[in-house]
Amino acid sequence: MVVTGEFEVQFSPQTEDEINVGRMLISKTYRGGLDGSGQGQMLSKLTAIAGSAGYVAIEEFNGSIQGKKGSFTLQHTGLMNRGTPSLEVIVVPDSGTGELEGISGTMQITVAEGKHSYEFEYTINQEK
C-alpha cells in the first residue's frame, strides 16, 4: 500500500537550552589501513536516565585506503541503553570519489584505555 499527501512545515532555530541537544564538530586523523582525515558534525541527546543517550553524525573521510585515494561519507548512529552501547557506522551509498568511487562498507569503533581504534570492512565496486 502506498499513501501520498502534502504538508507544510516551518523551521524555528532552537537553542541547546530549549531542546537540550549537544552539537559538536568532529575532526579526526586516521592512521593504518585508513590514512587521512575525517571532518564532520554530531548531534547528541542525553536522557533523564543515567547511562542512556543517543547520537548521530555525518563524517567526510579524505585520504587513502591501501594506496587508493579519494573521499567518502560515513553515517554514525549510536545509542547507549542504560550503559550498554550500540553503534552503527556505514558508508553512505554513492558517496565515494576518486579511486574510492563505488565504495561501500561498515566500521567498528573500539575505545580502550582512552584510545580509539577502528575496523573498517569495505568493498569497492567500480562498475557503473
C-alpha positions as CSV (number, residue, x, y, z in Angstrom):
1,M,0.0,0.0,0.0
2,V,1.2,3.5,-0.8
3,V,-0.2,6.7,0.5
4,T,0.6,10.2,-0.7
5,G,-0.1,13.7,0.5
6,E,1.2,17.1,1.3
7,F,2.0,19.0,4.5
8,E,3.5,22.4,5.4
9,V,6.4,22.8,7.7
10,Q,8.1,25.7,9.5
11,F,11.5,25.7,11.0
12,S,12.5,27.7,14.0
13,P,16.1,27.9,15.3
14,Q,16.5,26.2,18.6
15,T,19.0,26.9,21.3
16,E,20.6,24.0,23.1
17,D,18.8,25.0,26.3
18,E,15.3,24.6,24.7
19,I,15.7,21.1,23.5
20,N,18.9,20.1,25.3
21,V,20.7,18.7,22.2
22,G,24.5,18.8,22.1
23,R,26.2,19.8,18.8
24,M,29.8,19.2,18.0
25,L,32.2,19.4,15.1
26,I,34.4,16.3,14.6
27,S,38.0,16.3,13.4
28,K,39.9,13.0,13.2
29,T,43.3,11.9,11.9
30,Y,43.3,8.2,10.7
31,R,46.4,6.0,10.6
32,G,46.8,2.4,9.5
33,G,44.7,1.0,6.7
34,L,42.9,4.3,6.5
35,D,45.3,7.2,6.1
36,G,43.8,10.6,6.1
37,S,41.4,12.8,8.0
38,G,37.7,12.9,8.9
39,Q,35.6,16.0,9.4
40,G,32.0,16.0,10.5
41,Q,29.2,17.1,12.8
42,M,27.5,15.3,15.6
43,L,24.2,15.8,17.4
44,S,23.7,14.1,20.7
45,K,20.9,13.8,23.3
46,L,21.2,12.7,26.9
47,T,18.1,11.3,28.7
48,A,17.0,11.6,32.3
49,I,18.1,8.0,32.9
50,A,21.8,7.8,33.7
51,G,23.7,5.8,31.0
52,S,21.1,6.4,28.3
53,A,21.7,8.6,25.3
54,G,21.8,8.8,21.5
55,Y,23.9,10.4,18.8
56,V,24.0,10.8,15.1
57,A,26.9,12.1,13.0
58,I,27.9,12.6,9.4
59,E,31.7,12.5,8.7
60,E,33.6,13.0,5.5
61,F,36.8,11.0,5.2
62,N,39.5,12.3,2.9
63,G,42.6,10.3,2.2
64,S,43.6,6.8,1.1
65,I,42.8,3.2,1.7
66,Q,45.7,0.8,0.8
67,G,47.0,3.4,-1.6
68,K,43.7,4.3,-3.3
69,K,42.9,8.0,-2.9
70,G,39.6,9.8,-2.6
71,S,36.8,10.5,-0.1
72,F,33.6,9.0,1.2
73,T,31.0,9.8,3.8
74,L,30.3,7.9,7.0
75,Q,27.0,7.9,8.8
76,H,27.1,7.2,12.6
77,T,24.1,6.1,14.6
78,G,24.9,5.4,18.3
79,L,22.8,4.5,21.3
80,M,23.6,4.0,25.0
81,N,20.9,1.9,26.7
82,R,21.4,2.2,30.5
83,G,25.1,1.7,29.9
84,T,25.0,-0.8,27.1
85,P,26.4,0.8,23.9
86,S,25.5,0.1,20.3
87,L,27.0,1.8,17.3
88,E,26.5,1.5,13.5
89,V,28.8,3.3,11.2
90,I,28.2,2.8,7.5
91,V,29.4,4.3,4.2
92,V,26.7,6.5,2.6
93,P,25.8,4.9,-0.7
94,D,27.4,6.6,-3.8
95,S,29.5,8.9,-1.6
96,G,32.9,7.7,-2.8
97,T,35.1,9.9,-5.0
98,G,38.3,9.4,-6.9
99,E,39.7,5.9,-6.6
100,L,37.2,5.3,-3.8
101,E,34.2,5.7,-6.1
102,G,31.8,2.7,-5.6
103,I,32.9,2.1,-2.0
104,S,30.6,0.5,0.5
105,G,31.3,-0.8,4.0
106,T,30.9,-0.6,7.7
107,M,33.2,0.5,10.5
108,Q,33.5,-0.9,14.0
109,I,35.0,1.6,16.6
110,T,36.6,0.4,19.9
111,V,37.6,2.7,22.7
112,A,40.0,1.1,25.2
113,E,42.2,2.8,27.8
114,G,41.3,6.2,26.2
115,K,42.5,5.2,22.7
116,H,40.2,4.9,19.7
117,S,40.7,2.1,17.1
118,Y,38.7,1.0,14.1
119,E,38.0,-2.0,12.0
120,F,36.7,-0.9,8.5
121,E,35.2,-3.6,6.3
122,Y,34.7,-2.4,2.7
123,T,34.4,-3.3,-0.9
124,I,34.9,-1.1,-4.0
125,N,32.6,-1.8,-6.9
126,Q,33.8,0.4,-9.8
127,E,31.2,-0.8,-12.2
128,K,28.7,1.8,-13.3
